[in-house]
Amino acid sequence: MTSVAEPRGLTWRRTTVSDPLVRPMLAELGHEYSARYGKDAHGELARYPAEEFDPPHGTLLLLLEHGEPVAGGAFRRYDAHTAELKRIWTHSAHRRRGLGLLVVAELERAAGERGYRRVFLTTGPRQPEARGLYLAAGYTPLFDTAADPETIGPLPFEKLLPAPAGPGSTTESEG
């Protein structure tokens, strides 16, 4: 488990599903899924073994504020070149602060470091906030956005990650 400082007094924590700080994220996601879809969400939250979110193929991140989790998410290996985002979450008391965009961007950065060149994800048809988040983060919908989401089922999105900088390449900060 590692922590990295973030502007605005926020801290990133790379961790595992077994970390006690992950419990609020999973509990709130479970409640949210159950409220929106009318069924017990524990099966969905347990669909993937916890190890799939561990390095070297995955990562679970929490965004902490004063030591408390306020947002988080994870990715797992989808295929050799693709990371799949899962469990993107912002605590209900901390929504509308742009934390979801921070989580998605940090997961993309971490996936790129692991060599992934594409990010894939799905969100449920009754999660319009998530749909808006992924569109705002530059994801391409892989479905007809004019169709009723309930007729589609899980809504798939993708985003291509930039190629890593190679030897001899320059960045804007280099002069």
N, C-alpha and C positions, 0 to 999 in steps of 0.2 A: 504494500500500500504506500502510495506516495502522495504528497501534497504539493501543489504549485500555486503561488500567489497570482491573483487576478486583480486588475484594476477595480476600484470601488469597494475595496475591503472584502471581496469575495475570494474564496480559495477553492481550487480544484482538488479533488481527492480521487486518485485511481485506486479502485478497491475491488472486492469480490462480493458475490451475492450473499455470502455468509456474514458480512460485516453488519453489526447491529445498526449502523447508520443507514443501511439500505432498507430496513424494515418499514420506515414511514413511506418511502416511495412505493414499495410493493403493496402495502396496505391501502394506500390511497388509490393506486391504480386498480386494485381489485374492487374497491368500492365503486369507483367511477365506471368501470366496465360493467359491473353488475347492475348499476342504476340505469345505464344507457341501453343495455342489451337484455335485461331481465333474466339473467341467469347467473349462476355462481361462476366467477371469473378465475377461480383457483386453477382450473384445468388449463386455461390459456396461459396464465403466468408460470405454470410448471411445464409448459410444452417442451421447452428446450433444457437440457441439462445445464446446470450452473457453470460447468467447465467450459461451455461454448463461449462464455463471455470473459474468459481468462486469456491472458497472453499465451502464446504468441499470435493467436488468430482473432482474439476479441479483446474488448476493453469495457469495463463498467466505470463510469465517471459520476461523481456527485459534485454538485456545486454547493459549497457551504458558505453560510453567512453567520459569523459569530459562532462557528462550530456546529451549527445546525443545518441539516440538509434542506435546501430550498428548491433545487432542481437537479435533474440527472438524466441519465440514459446510458445506453450500451450499444455495442455492435458485436456481431458474430460473423464468422466466415460464411458467405453465401456460395461463392465459388472462388477459384484461384485469384480472380481479379476484382471481386466484388465483396464489399462489406454490407451487411444488412443491419440497419438501425432498428433497435427494439427498445421498448420501455421508456420512451421519451416522456418526461414528467416534469411538471412545475407544481410545487406545493400550492394548494388552493388559496392560501393566504398571501401568495407572492406572485400571482398572475398579473399580466398586463405590464410587466417591467422589462420585457425583452429577454428574459432569462432563457426561454425556449430557444431563441435564436443563438444565444451564447452556447448552449449545450450542443445544438446541431453543428455549429461551426467547430467546436472543440473536438467533437467526435469525428468530423470530416478530417480535421488536421491529424488526429491520431491514426485514422485509417490510412491516410496518405503516407504517414511515417512507416506503416506496416507494409507498404507496397501495394495497397489496393488502389485501383484506378477508377472505380465506379462505386457508388453507393446506391443501394436499393432499399425500399421500405414499403410497407403497406400500413394503412390506417383504416379504421372502421368507418362505415358509412354514416354513423351517428356521432361522428367527432368532427364537426365543421371547424372547430378551432385548430385541430391538428392539420386538417387540409389547408387552412389558411397559413399556418406556420410553414409548411413545406413549400407552398407556392411562394411565400415571402422569402424563403431561403434559397430560391432559385431552382427548385426541383421541377422536373418535367413530369406532368401527369401521364401515365400510361393507360388512360381511360378517357372516355368521352366526358368532358367536364360539363356538358350541357344535359347529360342524362341524369335521371333521378338516382342519387347514390345508393338508395335501397335496392335498386334493380341490378346494381353492379356487384355488391358484396364488398370484400376488402378492396380498398382503393390503392393501386400500386403507383409508386413514383420512382424516379431515378435521377441521379446527378452524376456527371462525369467529373472526376477530380483532376486538377492540373497535373501534368507530368512533373516528376521531380526535376529539380535543377541539376544539370549535369556539369561535369568539369568545364571550366572556362566560361560558364554562364554568369551573368551579372544580375543583381537585383537593383531596385530603385535606390536602396540605401548605399550602394557601393558607388564610388565615384571615379 
